[in-house]
């Protein structure tokens, strides 16, 4: 069970992003209002709530990709494997709260009857391979229920999560499913340039722990501070040390 690490009496577990808490807000859509609040450390201690969020993201990953490593879970014969996947992802999210540096932000958007219709997770960038940059925001997961898409829900969730920590980060990085690349381009993200040697080195290092680039994902980024050194150059310098 996740145990609260917070000893600061001024910190309320009603907020997740301790450094930049986000008050509740609404997103107006053609389908009605969505009510957005942070998914907190306290929520993560509730296995039912954490599993609901996990399943929401996992089902979105599975149904919005051509990656066979994910689409296999659509097959009813793989249901037990699907349950194992949910458990792995749930534990991954739980670990995020344990390792939180204060900048983890998790937002949930629910309709008037409480159904989960959208969610986003952003965090300080740290890859499975150990690649790390504390000035880069990583959009770990974003999903919107099918009937609420084309209402700018994902954009508003991402923008709110990133904006709350824009004074901490200089760049944003994400690994977009190839099917979602046009959406991310519209939101100002750039496809990383594999022909640029420093970017190629970073992409190759990331893909060593993933293996899904370029067939199923595209690495993308966006500058928050144009005066700073690009995040991939900082990472590249650490790679070649």
The 8 nearest C-alpha neighbors of each residue, nearest first, counted from 0:
[[1, 2, 44, 46, 45, 93, 43, 3],
 [2, 0, 44, 3, 93, 97, 43, 96],
 [1, 3, 0, 4, 44, 97, 40, 41],
 [4, 2, 5, 1, 40, 41, 97, 6],
 [5, 3, 2, 6, 97, 1, 96, 40],
 [6, 4, 3, 7, 10, 8, 12, 11],
 [5, 7, 8, 4, 10, 3, 9, 11],
 [6, 8, 9, 10, 5, 11, 4, 17],
 [9, 7, 10, 6, 11, 5, 12, 4],
 [10, 8, 7, 11, 6, 5, 12, 17],
 [11, 9, 8, 7, 12, 17, 5, 14],
 [10, 12, 13, 14, 9, 8, 17, 15],
 [11, 13, 14, 41, 39, 40, 15, 10],
 [14, 12, 11, 39, 15, 41, 37, 40],
 [15, 13, 12, 39, 20, 16, 11, 37],
 [14, 16, 39, 17, 104, 37, 40, 38],
 [17, 15, 104, 20, 102, 103, 19, 18],
 [16, 18, 101, 19, 15, 20, 102, 14],
 [17, 19, 101, 16, 102, 20, 164, 163],
 [18, 20, 16, 163, 17, 164, 21, 102],
 [21, 19, 16, 14, 17, 18, 22, 15],
 [20, 22, 19, 23, 37, 163, 14, 16],
 [23, 21, 24, 20, 36, 37, 14, 35],
 [22, 24, 36, 35, 21, 25, 34, 37],
 [25, 23, 35, 34, 22, 36, 26, 21],
 [26, 24, 34, 33, 35, 27, 32, 23],
 [27, 25, 33, 32, 28, 34, 24, 152],
 [26, 28, 32, 31, 25, 33, 29, 30],
 [29, 27, 31, 30, 150, 32, 26, 33],
 [28, 30, 31, 150, 27, 32, 147, 149],
 [31, 29, 28, 147, 32, 146, 27, 150],
 [32, 30, 28, 29, 27, 33, 110, 111],
 [33, 31, 27, 26, 28, 110, 25, 34],
 [32, 34, 110, 26, 109, 25, 108, 35],
 [33, 35, 25, 109, 108, 24, 110, 32],
 [36, 34, 108, 24, 107, 23, 25, 33],
 [37, 35, 23, 107, 106, 38, 34, 108],
 [36, 38, 106, 105, 39, 15, 14, 107],
 [37, 39, 105, 106, 42, 15, 107, 36],
 [40, 38, 15, 42, 41, 14, 37, 12],
 [39, 41, 43, 42, 15, 12, 96, 44],
 [40, 42, 39, 44, 43, 12, 45, 13],
 [43, 41, 39, 45, 44, 40, 38, 48],
 [42, 44, 40, 45, 49, 41, 39, 93],
 [43, 45, 41, 42, 1, 46, 40, 0],
 [46, 44, 43, 42, 48, 47, 49, 41],
 [47, 45, 49, 48, 50, 44, 43, 42],
 [46, 48, 50, 45, 49, 51, 52, 43],
 [49, 47, 51, 45, 50, 46, 42, 52],
 [48, 50, 46, 52, 43, 51, 47, 53],
 [49, 51, 53, 47, 52, 48, 46, 54],
 [52, 50, 48, 54, 49, 53, 55, 47],
 [51, 53, 55, 49, 50, 54, 48, 56],
 [54, 52, 50, 56, 55, 51, 89, 57],
 [53, 55, 57, 51, 56, 52, 58, 50],
 [56, 54, 52, 53, 58, 57, 51, 59],
 [55, 57, 59, 53, 54, 58, 142, 60],
 [58, 56, 54, 60, 59, 55, 53, 61],
 [59, 57, 61, 60, 55, 56, 54, 62],
 [58, 60, 56, 62, 57, 61, 63, 142],
 [61, 59, 57, 58, 63, 62, 56, 64],
 [62, 60, 58, 69, 70, 59, 63, 57],
 [63, 61, 59, 60, 64, 58, 70, 73],
 [64, 62, 60, 61, 59, 65, 178, 176],
 [63, 65, 66, 62, 61, 178, 60, 176],
 [64, 66, 67, 70, 215, 63, 69, 178],
 [65, 67, 68, 64, 69, 215, 70, 211],
 [68, 66, 70, 69, 71, 65, 64, 72],
 [67, 69, 66, 71, 70, 72, 65, 61],
 [70, 68, 61, 67, 71, 66, 72, 60],
 [69, 71, 67, 72, 61, 73, 68, 66],
 [72, 70, 69, 73, 67, 74, 68, 77],
 [71, 73, 70, 74, 81, 77, 69, 78],
 [72, 74, 71, 70, 75, 61, 77, 62],
 [73, 75, 72, 76, 77, 71, 78, 70],
 [76, 74, 77, 78, 73, 72, 79, 81],
 [75, 77, 74, 78, 79, 72, 73, 80],
 [78, 76, 80, 75, 74, 79, 72, 81],
 [77, 79, 81, 75, 80, 76, 82, 72],
 [80, 78, 82, 81, 77, 83, 76, 84],
 [79, 81, 83, 77, 78, 82, 84, 72],
 [82, 80, 78, 84, 79, 83, 72, 77],
 [81, 83, 79, 85, 84, 80, 78, 86],
 [82, 84, 80, 86, 81, 85, 87, 79],
 [83, 85, 81, 87, 82, 86, 80, 88],
 [86, 84, 82, 88, 83, 87, 89, 81],
 [85, 87, 89, 83, 84, 88, 90, 82],
 [88, 86, 84, 90, 89, 85, 91, 83],
 [87, 89, 91, 85, 90, 86, 84, 92],
 [90, 88, 86, 92, 91, 87, 53, 85],
 [91, 89, 93, 87, 88, 92, 94, 86],
 [90, 92, 88, 94, 89, 93, 87, 95],
 [93, 91, 95, 89, 94, 90, 88, 96],
 [92, 94, 90, 95, 91, 96, 89, 43],
 [93, 95, 97, 91, 92, 96, 90, 98],
 [96, 94, 92, 98, 93, 97, 99, 91],
 [95, 97, 99, 94, 98, 93, 40, 92],
 [96, 98, 94, 95, 99, 93, 1, 4],
 [99, 97, 95, 96, 94, 100, 93, 101],
 [100, 98, 96, 101, 97, 95, 103, 102],
 [101, 99, 102, 98, 103, 123, 17, 122],
 [102, 100, 17, 18, 99, 16, 103, 15],
 [101, 103, 16, 100, 18, 122, 104, 17],
 [102, 104, 122, 16, 101, 99, 121, 105],
 [105, 103, 16, 121, 120, 15, 102, 160],
 [104, 106, 120, 38, 37, 119, 121, 103],
 [107, 105, 37, 119, 118, 38, 36, 104],
 [106, 108, 118, 35, 36, 117, 37, 38],
 [109, 107, 35, 117, 34, 33, 116, 118],
 [110, 108, 115, 33, 114, 113, 34, 116],
 [109, 111, 33, 113, 114, 112, 34, 32],
 [110, 112, 113, 109, 33, 32, 34, 114],
 [113, 111, 110, 114, 109, 115, 33, 34],
 [112, 114, 109, 110, 111, 115, 34, 116],
 [115, 113, 109, 110, 112, 116, 111, 108],
 [114, 116, 109, 117, 108, 113, 110, 107],
 [117, 115, 144, 109, 108, 143, 114, 110],
 [118, 116, 143, 108, 142, 107, 115, 144],
 [119, 117, 107, 106, 142, 141, 108, 143],
 [118, 120, 141, 106, 140, 105, 156, 157],
 [121, 119, 105, 140, 139, 104, 138, 141],
 [122, 120, 138, 104, 137, 139, 103, 105],
 [121, 123, 103, 137, 136, 102, 124, 104],
 [122, 124, 136, 137, 133, 135, 125, 102],
 [125, 123, 137, 136, 135, 132, 131, 122],
 [124, 126, 131, 130, 123, 129, 132, 127],
 [125, 127, 130, 128, 129, 131, 124, 205],
 [128, 126, 129, 208, 125, 130, 205, 209],
 [129, 127, 126, 130, 208, 205, 207, 204],
 [128, 130, 126, 127, 131, 125, 205, 208],
 [131, 129, 126, 128, 125, 132, 234, 127],
 [130, 132, 125, 124, 129, 126, 133, 234],
 [131, 133, 134, 135, 124, 125, 234, 130],
 [132, 134, 135, 123, 124, 131, 168, 136],
 [135, 133, 168, 132, 169, 167, 136, 170],
 [136, 134, 170, 168, 171, 124, 133, 132],
 [135, 137, 171, 123, 124, 122, 168, 172],
 [136, 138, 124, 172, 122, 121, 139, 123],
 [139, 137, 121, 173, 140, 120, 172, 136],
 [138, 140, 120, 121, 137, 173, 122, 141],
 [139, 141, 120, 119, 138, 142, 56, 121],
 [142, 140, 119, 118, 120, 153, 139, 143],
 [141, 143, 118, 117, 56, 59, 119, 144],
 [144, 142, 117, 116, 145, 148, 153, 147],
 [143, 145, 116, 147, 146, 117, 148, 142],
 [144, 146, 148, 147, 143, 116, 149, 59],
 [145, 147, 148, 144, 30, 143, 116, 149],
 [148, 146, 145, 144, 150, 143, 149, 30],
 [147, 149, 150, 145, 146, 143, 144, 152],
 [150, 148, 151, 147, 152, 146, 153, 145],
 [149, 151, 148, 152, 28, 147, 29, 153],
 [152, 150, 154, 149, 153, 155, 148, 28],
 [151, 153, 155, 150, 154, 156, 148, 143],
 [154, 152, 156, 155, 151, 157, 143, 142],
 [155, 153, 151, 157, 152, 156, 158, 186],
 [156, 154, 158, 152, 157, 153, 159, 151],
 [155, 157, 153, 159, 154, 158, 152, 160],
 [158, 156, 160, 154, 155, 159, 153, 161],
 [157, 159, 155, 161, 160, 156, 162, 154],
 [158, 160, 162, 156, 157, 161, 155, 163],
 [159, 161, 157, 158, 163, 162, 156, 104],
 [162, 160, 158, 163, 159, 164, 157, 165],
 [161, 163, 165, 159, 164, 160, 158, 166],
 [164, 162, 161, 19, 160, 165, 159, 21],
 [163, 165, 167, 162, 166, 161, 19, 168],
 [166, 164, 162, 168, 167, 163, 161, 223],
 [165, 167, 164, 168, 169, 163, 162, 223],
 [168, 166, 164, 165, 134, 169, 135, 133],
 [169, 167, 134, 135, 165, 170, 166, 136],
 [168, 170, 224, 223, 134, 135, 222, 227],
 [171, 169, 222, 135, 223, 221, 168, 136],
 [170, 172, 136, 221, 220, 135, 137, 222],
 [173, 171, 220, 137, 219, 136, 138, 170],
 [174, 172, 138, 219, 137, 175, 218, 220],
 [173, 175, 218, 217, 216, 219, 176, 172],
 [176, 174, 217, 216, 173, 177, 180, 179],
 [175, 177, 216, 178, 179, 215, 217, 64],
 [176, 178, 216, 180, 179, 215, 217, 175],
 [177, 179, 176, 180, 64, 63, 181, 175],
 [180, 178, 182, 177, 176, 181, 175, 183],
 [179, 181, 183, 177, 182, 178, 184, 175],
 [182, 180, 184, 183, 179, 185, 178, 177],
 [183, 181, 185, 179, 180, 184, 186, 178],
 [184, 182, 186, 180, 185, 181, 188, 179],
 [183, 185, 188, 181, 187, 186, 182, 180],
 [186, 184, 182, 183, 187, 181, 188, 180],
 [187, 185, 183, 184, 188, 182, 154, 181],
 [186, 188, 184, 185, 189, 183, 221, 220],
 [189, 187, 221, 184, 220, 183, 186, 219],
 [188, 190, 219, 220, 191, 221, 184, 187],
 [191, 189, 219, 218, 192, 220, 188, 217],
 [190, 192, 219, 218, 189, 193, 220, 198],
 [191, 193, 194, 195, 198, 190, 199, 196],
 [192, 194, 199, 195, 198, 191, 196, 202],
 [195, 193, 192, 196, 199, 198, 197, 191],
 [194, 196, 198, 193, 192, 197, 199, 191],
 [197, 195, 199, 198, 194, 200, 193, 192],
 [198, 196, 200, 199, 195, 235, 232, 201],
 [197, 199, 201, 200, 195, 196, 193, 202],
 [198, 200, 193, 196, 202, 197, 201, 195],
 [201, 199, 197, 203, 198, 202, 196, 204],
 [200, 202, 204, 198, 199, 203, 235, 205],
 [201, 203, 199, 205, 204, 200, 198, 206],
 [204, 202, 206, 200, 205, 201, 199, 207],
 [203, 205, 201, 207, 202, 206, 200, 208],
 [206, 204, 202, 207, 203, 208, 201, 209],
 [205, 207, 209, 210, 203, 208, 204, 202],
 [206, 208, 204, 205, 209, 210, 203, 128],
 [207, 209, 206, 128, 205, 210, 127, 204],
 [210, 208, 206, 211, 207, 205, 212, 127],
 [209, 211, 206, 212, 207, 208, 213, 205],
 [210, 212, 215, 209, 214, 216, 213, 206],
 [213, 211, 216, 214, 210, 215, 206, 217],
 [212, 214, 216, 215, 217, 211, 177, 210],
 [215, 213, 212, 211, 216, 177, 66, 217],
 [214, 216, 211, 177, 213, 66, 212, 176],
 [217, 215, 176, 177, 212, 175, 213, 211],
 [216, 218, 175, 174, 177, 213, 219, 176],
 [219, 217, 174, 191, 173, 190, 175, 216],
 [220, 218, 190, 189, 191, 173, 172, 188],
 [219, 221, 172, 188, 189, 171, 173, 190],
 [220, 222, 188, 171, 170, 189, 223, 187],
 [221, 223, 170, 224, 225, 169, 171, 220],
 [224, 222, 169, 170, 225, 221, 165, 168],
 [225, 223, 169, 226, 222, 227, 170, 168],
 [224, 226, 227, 222, 223, 169, 228, 229],
 [227, 225, 224, 228, 169, 229, 223, 222],
 [228, 226, 225, 224, 229, 169, 230, 222],
 [227, 229, 230, 232, 226, 233, 225, 169],
 [230, 228, 232, 231, 227, 233, 170, 222],
 [229, 231, 233, 232, 170, 228, 234, 135],
 [230, 232, 234, 233, 229, 235, 198, 201],
 [233, 231, 235, 234, 230, 229, 236, 197],
 [232, 234, 230, 236, 231, 235, 237, 229],
 [233, 235, 231, 237, 232, 236, 238, 230],
 [236, 234, 232, 238, 237, 233, 197, 231],
 [237, 235, 233, 238, 239, 234, 232, 240],
 [236, 238, 234, 240, 235, 239, 233, 130],
 [239, 237, 235, 236, 240, 234, 201, 200],
 [238, 240, 236, 237, 235, 234, 200, 197],
 [239, 237, 238, 236, 235, 234, 233, 232]]
